[in-house]
Each structure stands twice: as structure tokens, then as C-alpha cells.
Amino acid sequence: MPYMTPPTAVPGATLNAADWNTKVRDSIIAAAKPPACKVRRTTSQSIPTSTATAIAFSVEDWDTANMWSVAFPTRLIAPVAGFYSAKFSAAFDVNSTGIRQLWIRDNAGVIHGVHNSVGNTIWYVGSAISVDVNLAAAGYVECVALHTSGGSLLIHVDPLIIASLSLISLA
């Protein structure tokens, strides 16, 4: 719900119910409870080699503005235009071959944050990315994974490494 400029006070004028509800009450709610959502995966996701693949999320941790839907599991959709903080974390399974890339992109295909690394035989290769994005109403962000290991790799899920995405309005 967007912020609506309340009507200018005029001596002797009363505030009608429609103006109170849409311009005052709803603006207070929008300021106190900005659009925000966090989603995560509960299982690993297989990423084919050399194929940029959007991460599909399966569970909402919280969602104040219906920003995520199982119909579009890779996206967090902005309910109103504005600036948002987007945060993404994920890790590839252990494998020493090739490169790893994780990034956040918007609905226009603009990449807003990227992490590049090489494979590893001991540790999961992952990252946490945090960026601010300017989205139109109904614009969205999604997270993408790419690697060149020569076979499929998993975006790993365990209690310490959770693939997650959050989008919080900065307005």
C-alpha cells in the first residue's frame, strides 16, 4: 500500500471518512509497516553446468505485502515503486572444477550484485550479496547461479547454509 499525501488542513474543514482511510490511516500503515519479504529454500536445487539458473524458493519466513507466490517461486515482486534493499545468500556444493557465480538481477535483466569465485575441494563456495535497487510497482528481483564444473552442482542447504532472498522497502 503506497504512501498517500494527506489533505492539507483548512480551518473549519472536516476530514471525511474516505480521506481518513485512504490518505491518513493507510499512509501511517505504509510508513510503519513497509513492504518486506524473506524467502528460502528447504531443499537443495540442482544447477546445470554453464547455464544461468534462477533460484526457486519454497518457503516464506515473512511477507508483509504478498511479495512472493508459489506461482513465481524465483521472484520477489515490489508491490509499490521505490527503493528496496535486496539480500541474497547461497552456496554451491563442494567441487574443485570451474568457476562459481551468484548474482541478483531485476525484471529488466540488470545485474545489481555479483559474486565470482572458483571451485573448492574442502569448503562450500557461496556468498551473501546485499544491494539497493530501484523497482517500479510490479518490478521484481531474483537470484541467479552459474558454474562451469562440467556437471550439475547443488545449491546446498543445511542448518548453517540456507539459500535465501529478502526484499525490504527503504521508503
Secondary structure, 3 states (H helix, E strand, C coil): CCCCCCCCCCCCCCCCHHHHHHHHHHHHHHHHCCCEEEEECCCCEEECCCCCEECCCCEEEEECCCCCCCCCCCCEECCCCEEEEEEEEEEECCEEEEEEEEEEEECCCCEEEEEEEEEECCCCEEEEEEEEEEECCCCEEEEEEEECCCCCEEECCECCECCEEEEEECC
